[in-house]
Each structure stands twice: as structure tokens, then as C-alpha cells.
């Protein structure tokens, strides 16, 4: 589903990065990325530094981060990232149609 969202956002000011926080050998992650033809970067966080920085307590947790590195919002749990509603949300977000909620 993330792959479809990534494709739907092609050409937009949008970047997708996945972070694996599980203690899995890098070779297994590389194989998974290759086998599933993931078109976005997958980083390894074996020491949980990124997870601690963003206070990740449950997987999956998704963060929407602006170009300045500030968290716009987060989603905890599984989502249908390729639904029409979600794709529209991200397109509106990157076009500036949505304002950050305080």
C-alpha cells in the first residue's frame, strides 16, 4: 500500500522513507526491499535512536514530517495508505491546501 501511495505522489514535493526498527540482519531487509521492489528508501534503526527521538511506542507508527524536520502529524497502527482519501490528503498537504493543526 505504501508503494501505491508513493507512486500516486510521483512528481509532487513528497518523499517517503521507511525505517525498520526490528533487530533483523541488514541482508534480510535488503532482500525484502529488492523482492518487494520498494521504490523508496528503507533505513535501519537497530539501536532505536530514531525510534527514541520520535517516541515510537507501537509499530507501525507513521510520521508526516515537513521539510524543516518538524512533525506535522502521526498515525499509529495500520492504515490504507493508497485509499483515495489518503492520496487526496497528501496531495492537498504538499500543495499547501492544508494548514498544520495546533
ABEGO torsion letter per residue (X at the ends): XAAAAAAAABGBBBBBBBBBABBBBAAAAAAAAAAAGBABBBBBBAAGAAAAAAGBABOBBBBBBBAAGBBABBBBEBBBAABAAAAAAAAAAAAGABBBBX
